[in-house]
């Protein structure tokens, strides 16, 4: 999956929505909106970093010698 492509943005929106709703609806604290926004954003950032790491070595023509 291409980073910041159409599919990545759709998955980011779905991830943010799910994390936001889980934390907003399940929280009884006074700052539930701020917590839900921060956790949703952190989930999207973590997803993007994971995809960046996963795609870094995707087209590598010279794999490490004796990898296993």
N, C-alpha and C positions, 0 to 999 in steps of 0.2 A: 504494500500500500504506500502510495506516494505521500510524503509528509506535506501537510497543508493542501492536499488535493480535495476534490469534492467528497470522496468517501471519508477522508479523515475528518473533515468539518462536520459531516453528518453524524459520525460516531462521537465526536466531541460534544455536539449538541445533545445527543441522547444521553451520554454519560453525565453531563452537567445537570440535565433535567432530572434524571433518576436520583443522583446524589443530593441535589437541592431539595427535592420533594421528600426524600427519606428523612433528611435532617430537619426540615422545616415543620413537617407534620408530626414528627415524633419527639419534638423538643418542647418542654414547658418553661424554659428559662426566659428571662426578659430580653435577651439579645439573640433570639433564635434566628432572625433574619440575617444578621451579620455572620453568625456561625455557619448557617446553611450556604451563604454565598462563598465564604472562605473555603469550606470543604468541597463544594462543587468546583471552584476554580482550581484547588489543589488536585482534585481528581483528573481534571483536563490537562493540567501541566504534567502530572505523572504519566498519563497516557501518551502525551506527546514525546516526553523524554524516552519512554520505553520504545516507541516506534522509531525514534531517531537512532537509538542504540541497535535495534533490530535491523534497520535498513542500512546501517553503516557498512557492514561486511557483506551485503547481499551481492554486489557485483565485483567482489574482490577476485582477481584472476590469479593472485599468488597467495594461496593459503599458507599458514605457518608450517614450517617443517616439523615433522613428527608431532603433530597436534595431539594425538591420543597418547 
